[in-house]
């Protein structure tokens, strides 16, 4: 899956939105200021009344790298991500959140790791150099415990298996069946399945910041059983 230095595939950046009108201008600016890699920003929405759309359409009219894509699978964050994956035909796929929590200054370096053959490039809050600023204490603690324990006990090559700020190779996404039914645990599922396929997984330190506008879509207690399912799946023996 290594890519020659002369072949630089387009990066597709998938961002699910739900009434992110206040955040979108800052998100667009952050993408343009930080990401020099040729890219397309795919804004995935559930319903036509989403207040993000009028704002996003203004940017799409003047910038062809901004694309609005309606999720027709079913409503919710999980299906928005799956719909975004379906939109992409090949190359690297990056997930970012519209709440500006992700460290976009790392994207170009993540892309280079993809070119070096990584099927999954993980933004890691819990490796040396990574940080997490804000967010509920319980959520932070459980996330760190899951990531660090799998790194040391299972030798899964990332300290931050739960973080959605990851870049995937489209070939990996096509090679697996996504089974997640809750929400953002999809990142954990994909990473664990790549691990069981013996594919290359790398991590880079990142800083995560809690959102400053809008409401979080993360539902800890509703999604915790799904995270536990993929945690124990990671502990299963790998095929030789």
C-alpha positions as CSV (number, residue, x, y, z in Angstrom):
1,X,0.0,0.0,0.0
2,X,3.1,2.3,-0.1
3,X,2.7,5.2,-2.5
4,X,5.4,6.6,-4.6
5,X,6.6,10.1,-4.0
6,X,5.2,11.2,-7.3
7,X,1.7,9.9,-6.7
8,X,-0.1,12.2,-4.2
9,X,-3.7,11.2,-4.0
10,X,-6.4,13.8,-3.1
11,X,-7.1,13.8,0.6
12,X,-10.9,13.7,1.4
13,X,-11.7,15.4,4.7
14,X,-15.1,14.1,6.1
15,X,-16.8,16.3,8.6
16,X,-20.3,15.4,9.9
17,X,-22.4,18.5,10.9
18,X,-25.5,19.2,12.9
19,X,-26.4,22.9,13.2
20,X,-22.8,24.1,13.1
21,X,-23.5,27.5,11.5
22,X,-21.6,29.3,14.2
23,X,-18.5,27.0,13.8
24,X,-18.3,26.6,10.1
25,X,-16.5,29.8,9.1
26,X,-13.8,29.1,11.7
27,X,-13.6,25.5,10.6
28,X,-13.1,26.5,7.0
29,X,-10.4,29.0,7.9
30,X,-8.7,26.4,10.1
31,X,-8.7,23.9,7.2
32,X,-7.3,26.4,4.7
33,X,-4.7,27.9,7.1
34,X,-3.3,24.5,8.3
35,X,-3.7,22.0,5.5
36,X,-1.5,22.4,2.5
37,X,-2.1,18.9,1.1
38,X,-4.5,19.0,-1.9
39,X,-7.9,18.1,-0.4
40,X,-11.6,18.1,-0.6
41,X,-13.7,19.1,2.4
42,X,-16.9,16.9,2.4
43,X,-19.6,18.3,4.7
44,X,-22.0,15.6,5.5
45,X,-25.4,16.6,6.8
46,X,-28.6,14.7,7.7
47,X,-31.5,17.1,6.9
48,X,-32.1,20.1,4.6
49,X,-33.0,22.4,7.5
50,X,-29.6,22.1,9.1
51,X,-28.4,25.6,9.8
52,X,-24.9,24.7,8.7
53,X,-26.0,24.5,5.0
54,X,-26.6,28.2,4.1
55,X,-23.2,29.1,5.5
56,X,-21.4,26.1,3.9
57,X,-23.0,26.8,0.5
58,X,-21.5,30.3,0.5
59,X,-18.1,28.8,0.8
60,X,-18.8,26.0,-1.7
61,X,-19.8,28.5,-4.3
62,X,-16.4,30.2,-4.2
63,X,-14.3,27.2,-3.4
64,X,-14.7,23.9,-5.4
65,X,-12.9,22.0,-2.7
66,X,-15.9,22.3,-0.4
67,X,-18.6,19.8,-1.1
68,X,-22.0,19.3,0.6
69,X,-23.1,15.6,0.8
70,X,-26.4,14.5,2.2
71,X,-26.4,11.4,4.4
72,X,-29.2,9.2,3.0
73,X,-28.3,6.0,5.0
74,X,-30.0,7.0,8.3
75,X,-29.7,9.9,10.7
76,X,-26.9,10.2,13.2
77,X,-23.1,10.6,13.5
78,X,-22.3,7.0,12.7
79,X,-24.3,7.0,9.5
80,X,-22.9,10.4,8.5
81,X,-19.4,9.0,8.7
82,X,-20.4,5.9,6.7
83,X,-22.0,8.0,4.1
84,X,-18.9,10.1,3.9
85,X,-16.8,7.0,3.4
86,X,-19.1,5.9,0.6
87,X,-18.6,9.3,-1.2
88,X,-14.9,8.7,-1.5
89,X,-13.6,6.4,-4.2
90,X,-9.9,6.0,-3.3
91,X,-7.0,7.5,-1.3
92,X,-6.8,8.8,2.2
93,X,-9.8,9.7,4.2
94,X,-9.6,12.0,7.3
95,X,-12.3,12.5,9.9
96,X,-12.5,15.9,11.6
97,X,-15.1,17.3,13.9
98,X,-16.8,20.6,13.0
99,X,-16.5,21.8,16.6
100,X,-12.8,22.7,16.0
101,X,-11.6,20.2,18.6
102,X,-9.0,18.6,16.3
103,X,-5.4,19.8,15.8
104,X,-5.4,20.4,12.0
105,X,-1.8,21.5,12.0
106,X,-1.0,17.8,12.1
107,X,-2.8,16.8,9.0
108,X,0.0,17.3,6.5
109,X,2.3,15.1,8.6
110,X,-0.5,12.5,8.9
111,X,-0.8,12.5,5.1
112,X,2.9,11.8,4.7
113,X,2.5,8.8,7.0
114,X,-0.2,7.6,4.7
115,X,2.1,7.9,1.7
116,X,4.6,5.8,3.6
117,X,2.1,3.0,3.7
118,X,0.0,3.4,6.9
119,X,-3.5,2.1,6.7
120,X,-4.5,4.1,9.8
121,X,-2.8,7.3,11.0
122,X,-4.0,8.2,14.5
123,X,-4.0,11.6,16.1
124,X,-2.9,10.7,19.6
125,X,-3.7,12.7,22.7
126,X,-2.1,10.2,25.1
127,X,1.3,9.6,23.5
128,X,4.4,11.8,24.4
129,X,3.7,15.3,23.1
130,X,-0.1,14.8,22.9
131,X,-2.6,16.8,25.0
132,X,-6.2,16.9,25.9
133,X,-7.6,20.3,27.0
134,X,-11.0,20.3,28.6
135,X,-13.9,17.8,28.3
136,X,-15.6,15.8,31.0
137,X,-13.2,14.1,33.5
138,X,-14.9,10.7,33.3
139,X,-14.9,10.6,29.5
140,X,-11.2,11.7,29.4
141,X,-10.2,9.1,32.0
142,X,-12.0,6.2,30.4
143,X,-10.7,7.1,26.9
144,X,-7.1,7.3,28.2
145,X,-7.5,4.0,30.1
146,X,-8.7,2.2,27.0
147,X,-6.0,3.6,24.7
148,X,-3.0,3.2,27.0
149,X,-4.0,-0.3,28.3
150,X,-4.4,-1.6,24.8
151,X,-1.1,-0.1,23.8
152,X,0.8,-1.8,26.6
153,X,-1.2,-5.0,27.1
154,X,-2.1,-5.8,23.5
155,X,0.7,-3.8,21.7
156,X,-1.9,-2.1,19.6
157,X,0.3,0.6,18.0
158,X,-1.5,3.7,19.2
159,X,-2.1,5.1,22.7
160,X,-5.4,6.7,21.6
161,X,-7.6,4.1,19.9
162,X,-10.9,6.0,20.7
163,X,-10.0,9.3,19.0
164,X,-11.9,10.0,15.8
165,X,-9.2,12.2,14.5
166,X,-7.7,9.5,12.2
167,X,-6.8,9.1,8.6
168,X,-7.7,5.9,6.9
169,X,-6.9,4.3,3.6
170,X,-10.0,3.8,1.5
171,X,-8.8,0.3,0.6
172,X,-9.0,-0.6,4.3
173,X,-12.5,0.8,4.6
174,X,-13.6,-1.3,1.6
175,X,-12.0,-4.4,3.1
176,X,-14.1,-4.4,6.3
177,X,-17.7,-4.5,7.2
178,X,-18.6,-1.7,9.6
179,X,-20.6,-3.2,12.5
180,X,-20.8,-0.2,14.8
181,X,-24.4,0.8,15.7
182,X,-24.0,3.5,18.2
183,X,-21.9,6.5,17.3
184,X,-18.2,7.5,17.4
185,X,-16.9,4.1,18.4
186,X,-16.6,3.5,14.7
187,X,-13.0,4.9,15.0
188,X,-12.2,2.2,17.5
189,X,-13.7,-0.5,15.4
190,X,-11.8,0.4,12.2
191,X,-8.5,0.6,14.1
192,X,-9.0,-2.7,15.9
193,X,-9.9,-4.4,12.6
194,X,-6.8,-2.9,10.9
195,X,-4.8,-4.3,13.8
196,X,-6.2,-7.8,13.3
197,X,-5.5,-7.6,9.6
198,X,-1.8,-6.9,10.5
199,X,-2.0,-3.5,8.6
200,X,0.3,-0.7,9.4
201,X,-1.0,1.7,12.1
202,X,1.0,4.8,13.2
203,X,0.3,7.7,15.6
204,X,1.3,11.3,15.8
205,X,0.9,13.5,18.9
206,X,-2.1,15.8,18.7
207,X,-3.8,18.4,21.0
208,X,-7.6,18.0,21.5
209,X,-9.6,21.0,22.7
210,X,-13.1,20.9,24.0
211,X,-15.7,22.8,21.8
212,X,-16.3,26.4,22.6
213,X,-19.6,26.8,20.6
214,X,-22.7,24.5,20.2
215,X,-23.5,21.3,21.9
216,X,-21.5,18.0,21.9
217,X,-23.1,15.0,20.2
218,X,-21.1,12.5,22.3
219,X,-23.3,10.3,24.5
220,X,-21.0,8.4,26.9
221,X,-23.4,6.1,28.7
222,X,-25.4,5.3,25.5
223,X,-22.2,4.3,23.6
224,X,-20.1,2.8,26.4
225,X,-21.2,-0.8,25.7
226,X,-20.1,-0.4,22.1
227,X,-16.7,0.8,23.1
228,X,-16.4,-2.1,25.5
229,X,-17.3,-4.5,22.7
230,X,-14.4,-3.3,20.5
231,X,-12.1,-3.1,23.5
232,X,-12.5,-6.8,24.2
233,X,-12.4,-7.5,20.4
234,X,-9.0,-6.0,20.4
235,X,-7.9,-8.5,23.0
236,X,-8.7,-11.5,20.9
237,X,-5.8,-13.4,19.3
238,X,-4.8,-12.2,15.9
239,X,-4.5,-14.6,12.9
240,X,-1.0,-15.4,11.8
